Amino acid sequence: MFIKKLVLSLVLFSSATFSQADQLLKTFTVKQVFSEGASTAGFYPNESLPECKWGLMYVDLSKDSGKAAFSMLLAAKAAGQEIVRIDYTVSATETCLIYGLHIK
């Protein structure tokens, strides 16, 4: 009985963890970048992002990591580089927020 409860707890914990943080491991190119106010920016990719509201990724400029990610996005856009990995979370309103970014 204890083993069944332990396994069920691990499965539920794993499901909750993966639903809160996701990874996109496909190639994207930056179609358009935007900045809204003092703390929000983001980008629209050329490729579809159906899991994200309006098909875009947001960046939190109030954090140093967000500023670094936005700098990388601008550099990728200017150089025509590809994004090969995006780590992100999805909010209750289905907006996607980047917390990790890899550029090729």
C-alpha positions as CSV (number, residue, x, y, z in Angstrom):
1,M,0.0,0.0,0.0
2,F,2.8,2.4,0.9
3,I,4.6,1.7,-2.4
4,K,1.4,2.5,-4.4
5,K,1.0,5.8,-2.5
6,L,4.6,6.7,-3.1
7,V,4.4,5.9,-6.9
8,L,1.1,7.9,-7.2
9,S,2.7,10.8,-5.4
10,L,5.7,10.8,-7.7
11,V,3.5,10.7,-10.8
12,L,1.4,13.6,-9.6
13,F,4.4,15.6,-8.6
14,S,6.0,14.9,-12.0
15,S,2.9,16.0,-13.9
16,A,2.6,19.2,-11.9
17,T,6.3,20.0,-12.4
18,F,6.2,19.4,-16.2
19,S,3.1,21.5,-16.7
20,Q,4.7,24.5,-15.0
21,A,7.9,24.5,-17.0
22,D,8.3,23.5,-20.6
23,Q,11.0,23.4,-23.3
24,L,10.8,23.9,-27.0
25,L,13.6,22.0,-28.6
26,K,12.9,23.0,-32.2
27,T,14.4,25.7,-34.4
28,F,12.9,29.2,-34.4
29,T,13.8,32.4,-36.2
30,V,12.8,35.8,-34.8
31,K,10.2,37.5,-37.0
32,Q,9.5,40.5,-34.8
33,V,10.6,41.8,-31.4
34,F,8.7,44.1,-29.1
35,S,9.0,46.1,-25.9
36,E,6.0,47.2,-23.8
37,G,6.6,49.6,-20.9
38,A,9.5,49.3,-18.6
39,S,9.4,45.6,-17.8
40,T,7.9,43.6,-20.7
41,A,9.3,42.5,-24.0
42,G,9.2,39.5,-26.3
43,F,9.2,38.1,-29.8
44,Y,7.1,36.6,-32.5
45,P,8.8,33.7,-34.2
46,N,8.4,32.9,-37.9
47,E,7.3,29.4,-36.8
48,S,4.0,28.6,-35.0
49,L,3.8,28.6,-31.2
50,P,0.2,27.3,-30.7
51,E,0.9,26.5,-27.0
52,C,1.4,30.3,-26.4
53,K,-1.4,32.9,-26.4
54,W,-1.1,35.0,-29.6
55,G,1.8,32.9,-30.7
56,L,4.4,34.9,-28.9
57,M,7.0,34.6,-26.1
58,Y,7.3,37.2,-23.4
59,V,10.5,38.3,-21.6
60,D,10.5,39.9,-18.1
61,L,12.8,42.9,-18.3
62,S,12.6,43.5,-14.5
63,K,15.1,40.7,-14.0
64,D,18.7,40.6,-15.2
65,S,18.1,37.2,-16.8
66,G,15.3,38.7,-18.8
67,K,17.5,41.6,-20.0
68,A,20.1,39.0,-21.1
69,A,17.5,37.0,-23.0
70,F,16.2,40.1,-24.7
71,S,19.7,41.1,-25.7
72,M,20.2,37.6,-27.2
73,L,16.9,37.9,-29.1
74,L,18.0,41.2,-30.5
75,A,21.3,39.8,-31.5
76,A,19.7,36.7,-33.1
77,K,17.3,38.9,-35.1
78,A,20.1,41.2,-36.3
79,A,22.4,38.3,-37.3
80,G,19.7,36.0,-38.7
81,Q,20.6,33.4,-36.1
82,E,18.3,30.6,-35.1
83,I,16.9,29.8,-31.6
84,V,17.4,26.1,-30.9
85,R,15.9,25.9,-27.4
86,I,13.5,27.9,-25.3
87,D,12.8,27.2,-21.6
88,Y,9.5,28.8,-20.6
89,T,6.6,28.8,-18.2
90,V,2.9,29.1,-19.2
91,S,0.8,31.4,-17.0
92,A,-2.8,30.9,-16.0
93,T,-3.7,33.3,-18.9
94,E,-1.8,31.0,-21.3
95,T,1.0,33.5,-21.9
96,C,4.5,32.1,-22.3
97,L,7.4,33.6,-20.3
98,I,11.0,32.8,-21.3
99,Y,13.5,31.9,-18.5
100,G,16.1,30.2,-20.7
101,L,17.2,30.7,-24.3
102,H,19.8,29.0,-26.6
103,I,20.9,30.6,-29.8
104,K,22.7,28.7,-32.6
